[in-house]
Amino acid sequence: MDSDRDGDGLSNTEETANGSDPDDPNSVNYPPTNIFSNQQLAFEENLSIGSVIASFIAEDQDTTDSHIFSLVSGEGSTHNDLFNLSADGKLMTKSTFDFENNASVFTVRVRVKDKGSLSYEKPISISLLDSDVFSPLTLGSNLMLWLDAMDRSSLDQGEFRGELGIPEDGNQVKFWADKSGKEYHAKSIEGAATYKAEEVYGKPTVYFQNNTFEVLNSAEDFDGWDKMTVLLVLEQKARQTWSGWIGKWNQVNHVTNSSWHFLGRRPDLSTPQYSFRINGTTAVDRIELSNNLTSKLGAPSIITLLFGNNQRRVFLNGTSAVSYTHLTLPTTPYV
């Protein structure tokens, strides 16, 4: 007879099999429940053999548990033979891929096993990207932050991934995962944004209204840069007063305590105003967009902010809207 020494309802054999202590009623080993990646599951064509294209993470109620990953047969294992997967979850190429001559989507089946041998497995799809078409991944190690509203799985209604679940249309958003692979996730520090499935040209959107997100771990890691490029896809619905859209500032005053910021106000006001300020410049040093372009910010637009080589520049939908040359680079330290 197999007894239950700790009286928790599981036999000694069952507890030993799942990695819990048969003499401790509070010792319970939970199985992993999901496998995900904090970066986009896509890779560039023509990478060398052995290139790491994804890093998988296990979701497990046992936060201190250790895990081992592997590729296994089953549904979705069609392309297992084209990749290697390390025990710590790094997916690597076993051959060179060419977009024009290969499939554009590959599927592998991944299993994760905890130290008690409980496991979870799922099929995962990975996209092959055409190097002739721009993707943030083409920036390589220079890519510091990528927040992608098109990827709903990178969003959570709670304050960390997996807390309250992926939002549906109209749900709040308080966490936005960074897909650069560098873990600079964005978290709400004021209010909550809203996920809208078809807001901008029928595409998914994270809608901000009097709320603020902070990029985690950026207070020091994003300091001291002498070059920077920021790309935004946005539409400004309404704002009567000056508002900081994006930047690096403390929570006291984004005008006087800022490394850099982009300010804007409602485009249908007369005259609409937008400015791009870099550290070391004064509060009145507002480099404004050309007035014949600012009204376009009332429609979905692509804004590119650039700083470096003694210049700061703004492009709006590919058209130069600001170009300013500094006599010397700003020297005021970042806050």
MOJO-V457806 format. One record per residue. N is the residue number from 1. SS is DSSP state (hx for helix, st for strand, lp for the rest). OMEGA is omega in radians with two decimals (* if undefined). D_FIRST is the distance of its C-alpha to the first C-alpha in Angstrom with 1 decimal. Layout:
# MOJO-V457806
{{N SS OMEGA D_FIRST} {N SS OMEGA D_FIRST}}
This chain:
# MOJO-V457806
{{1 lp -3.12 0.0} {2 lp -3.04 3.8} {3 lp 3.08 6.1} {4 lp -2.98 9.8} {5 lp -3.08 11.8} {6 lp 3.04 15.2} {7 lp -3.12 14.7} {8 lp 3.10 16.5} {9 lp 3.10 14.5} {10 lp 3.14 13.1} {11 lp 3.12 9.7} {12 hx -3.13 10.3} {13 hx 3.13 10.4} {14 hx -3.12 12.9} {15 hx 3.11 14.9} {16 hx -3.12 15.3} {17 hx -3.09 16.4} {18 hx 3.00 19.0} {19 lp 3.09 20.3} {20 lp -3.04 19.4} {21 lp -3.11 18.3} {22 lp 3.11 14.7} {23 lp -3.11 16.5} {24 lp -3.11 19.4} {25 lp 3.13 19.3} {26 lp -3.13 22.7} {27 lp 3.12 21.7} {28 lp 3.09 21.7} {29 lp 3.11 23.0} {30 lp 3.13 25.2} {31 lp 2.98 26.3} {32 st -3.08 30.0} {33 st 3.14 31.9} {34 st 3.02 35.3} {35 st 3.14 37.6} {36 st 3.09 41.2} {37 st 3.10 44.3} {38 lp 3.09 46.8} {39 st -3.12 49.6} {40 lp 3.11 51.1} {41 lp -3.13 49.3} {42 st 3.14 52.6} {43 st -3.12 54.4} {44 st 3.01 58.0} {45 lp 3.04 59.2} {46 lp 3.05 60.4} {47 lp 3.13 57.9} {48 lp 3.11 57.3} {49 lp -3.11 54.2} {50 lp 3.13 51.4} {51 lp 3.08 52.5} {52 st -3.07 49.9} {53 st 3.11 50.2} {54 st 3.04 47.3} {55 st -3.08 44.6} {56 st 3.13 41.4} {57 st 3.09 39.4} {58 st 3.00 35.9} {59 st -3.01 35.3} {60 st 3.12 32.1} {61 lp 3.05 31.2} {62 lp -2.99 29.9} {63 lp -3.14 33.5} {64 lp -3.11 32.8} {65 lp 3.03 30.5} {66 lp -3.02 31.9} {67 st 3.07 32.3} {68 st -3.11 33.1} {69 st 3.07 35.3} {70 st 3.01 35.9} {71 st -3.09 37.7} {72 lp 3.10 35.6} {73 lp 3.13 36.5} {74 lp -3.14 36.5} {75 lp 3.11 38.7} {76 lp -3.12 41.5} {77 lp -3.00 41.2} {78 lp -3.02 44.6} {79 lp 3.12 46.2} {80 hx -3.04 43.4} {81 hx -3.14 45.4} {82 hx -3.04 48.3} {83 st 2.95 46.4} {84 st 3.10 44.2} {85 st 3.14 41.6} {86 lp -3.11 40.7} {87 lp 3.14 37.3} {88 lp 2.95 38.9} {89 lp 3.13 40.1} {90 st 3.13 43.7} {91 st -3.04 44.9} {92 st 3.13 47.8} {93 st 3.05 50.2} {94 lp 3.12 50.2} {95 lp 3.08 53.7} {96 lp -3.07 56.9} {97 lp 3.10 57.2} {98 lp -3.03 60.5} {99 lp -3.06 60.7} {100 lp -3.04 63.4} {101 lp 3.12 61.6} {102 lp 2.99 57.9} {103 lp 3.14 55.7} {104 lp 3.11 56.0} {105 st 3.13 52.3} {106 st 3.12 49.3} {107 st 3.06 45.6} {108 st 3.08 42.6} {109 st -3.02 38.9} {110 st 3.04 37.2} {111 st 3.01 33.5} {112 st -3.10 32.4} {113 st 3.13 29.1} {114 st -3.05 27.9} {115 lp 3.07 26.5} {116 lp 3.11 22.9} {117 lp 2.98 23.9} {118 lp -2.99 24.2} {119 st 3.05 27.5} {120 st 3.10 30.3} {121 st -3.12 33.2} {122 st 3.00 36.5} {123 st -3.12 39.9} {124 st 3.14 42.7} {125 st 3.11 46.5} {126 st -3.11 49.0} {127 st 3.03 52.8} {128 st -3.07 55.5} {129 st 3.05 58.6} {130 lp -3.09 62.2} {131 lp 3.10 63.8} {132 lp 3.13 67.1} {133 lp -3.05 65.7} {134 lp 2.97 65.1} {135 lp 3.06 61.6} {136 hx -3.13 60.6} {137 hx 3.14 58.6} {138 hx 3.13 61.9} {139 hx 3.08 62.5} {140 hx -3.06 59.8} {141 hx 3.13 59.3} {142 hx 3.10 62.1} {143 lp -3.08 60.1} {144 lp -3.05 58.9} {145 lp 3.11 57.8} {146 lp 3.07 57.1} {147 lp -2.95 56.3} {148 lp -3.14 56.1} {149 lp 3.13 56.4} {150 lp -3.10 56.0} {151 lp -3.05 52.4} {152 hx -3.13 50.6} {153 hx 3.11 47.3} {154 hx -3.09 49.0} {155 st 3.03 49.4} {156 st 3.10 47.2} {157 lp 3.12 47.9} {158 lp -3.03 46.3} {159 lp 3.00 47.3} {160 lp -3.04 45.1} {161 lp 3.11 43.7} {162 lp -3.08 40.8} {163 lp -3.09 41.3} {164 lp 3.05 42.8} {165 lp 3.13 43.0} {166 lp -3.08 45.8} {167 lp 2.93 48.8} {168 lp -3.14 50.2} {169 lp 3.11 54.0} {170 lp 3.13 55.3} {171 lp 3.09 52.2} {172 st 3.05 52.7} {173 st 3.11 52.3} {174 lp 3.11 51.6} {175 st -3.11 50.2} {176 st -3.04 51.7} {177 lp 3.06 50.1} {178 lp -3.13 52.4} {179 lp 3.11 52.3} {180 st -3.06 54.3} {181 lp -3.09 51.1} {182 lp 3.01 52.4} {183 lp 3.08 50.3} {184 lp -3.09 53.3} {185 lp 3.11 51.8} {186 st -3.09 53.9} {187 st -3.13 52.7} {188 st 3.02 54.6} {189 st 3.11 56.2} {190 st 3.13 58.4} {191 lp 3.13 57.4} {192 lp 3.03 55.7} {193 st -3.13 57.1} {194 st 3.06 56.6} {195 st 3.10 55.3} {196 st -2.97 57.8} {197 st -3.05 56.9} {198 st -3.01 60.6} {199 st -3.07 62.8} {200 st -3.09 65.0} {201 lp 3.13 66.4} {202 lp -3.10 63.4} {203 st 3.11 61.0} {204 st -3.06 58.1} {205 st 2.93 59.4} {206 st -2.97 58.2} {207 st 3.14 60.7} {208 lp 3.08 61.8} {209 lp -3.14 63.6} {210 lp 3.08 64.3} {211 lp -3.01 61.1} {212 st 3.01 60.4} {213 st 3.08 57.8} {214 st 3.07 57.5} {215 st -3.06 56.5} {216 lp 3.07 53.8} {217 lp -3.11 54.5} {218 hx -3.04 58.1} {219 hx 3.12 59.9} {220 hx -3.06 60.5} {221 hx -3.11 59.3} {222 lp -3.13 62.0} {223 lp 2.98 64.8} {224 lp -3.14 67.7} {225 lp 3.00 68.1} {226 lp 3.05 71.5} {227 lp -3.12 70.7} {228 st 3.00 68.7} {229 st 3.12 68.4} {230 st 3.07 66.8} {231 st -3.13 66.5} {232 st 2.92 66.0} {233 st -3.02 65.8} {234 st 2.99 66.8} {235 lp 3.13 68.8} {236 lp -3.10 70.3} {237 lp -3.08 70.4} {238 lp 3.03 72.1} {239 lp -3.06 72.8} {240 lp -3.05 75.9} {241 lp 3.10 75.8} {242 lp -3.14 75.0} {243 st 3.05 71.4} {244 st -3.11 69.6} {245 st -3.09 67.7} {246 st 3.12 66.1} {247 st 3.09 66.6} {248 st -3.11 65.6} {249 st 3.02 66.6} {250 lp -3.03 65.3} {251 lp -3.13 64.6} {252 lp -3.06 67.8} {253 lp -3.09 70.5} {254 lp 3.12 70.2} {255 lp -3.05 74.0} {256 lp -3.12 74.7} {257 lp -3.01 71.3} {258 st 2.94 70.5} {259 st 3.05 70.0} {260 st 3.04 70.8} {261 st 3.02 70.5} {262 st -3.11 71.7} {263 st 3.08 73.2} {264 st 2.98 74.3} {265 lp -2.93 75.6} {266 lp -3.05 76.0} {267 lp -3.12 77.9} {268 lp 3.02 80.0} {269 lp -3.14 81.6} {270 lp -0.10 85.0} {271 lp 3.10 84.9} {272 lp -3.10 81.2} {273 lp 3.06 80.2} {274 st -3.13 77.5} {275 st -3.12 77.4} {276 st -3.06 75.5} {277 st 3.13 75.6} {278 st -3.12 74.5} {279 lp 3.10 73.9} {280 lp 3.08 77.2} {281 lp -3.09 79.2} {282 lp -3.10 80.5} {283 lp -3.13 79.4} {284 lp -3.12 82.6} {285 lp -3.09 82.1} {286 lp -3.14 80.7} {287 st -2.97 81.0} {288 st 3.06 81.3} {289 lp 3.09 80.7} {290 lp -3.05 83.8} {291 hx -3.14 84.6} {292 hx 3.12 85.0} {293 hx -2.96 81.3} {294 hx -3.12 79.6} {295 hx -3.13 79.7} {296 hx 3.12 77.4} {297 hx 3.03 74.6} {298 hx 3.07 74.5} {299 lp 3.11 73.0} {300 lp -3.02 70.0} {301 st 3.00 71.1} {302 st 3.09 70.0} {303 st 3.05 71.1} {304 st 3.09 71.1} {305 st -3.13 71.7} {306 st 3.04 72.7} {307 st 3.12 73.6} {308 st -3.13 74.8} {309 lp 3.10 77.9} {310 lp -3.12 79.9} {311 st 2.86 79.4} {312 st -3.04 77.4} {313 st 3.05 77.4} {314 st 3.02 76.1} {315 st 3.10 75.9} {316 st -3.08 75.5} {317 lp 3.08 74.4} {318 lp -3.14 75.8} {319 st 3.14 79.2} {320 st -3.13 80.2} {321 st 3.09 80.4} {322 st 2.99 80.8} {323 st -3.05 81.9} {324 st -3.14 82.8} {325 st 3.07 83.6} {326 lp 3.02 83.2} {327 lp 3.05 85.8} {328 lp 3.10 83.1} {329 lp 3.05 79.3} {330 lp -3.09 78.0} {331 lp 3.14 77.0} {332 lp -3.11 75.5} {333 lp 3.02 71.9} {334 lp 3.12 69.1} {335 lp * 67.7}}
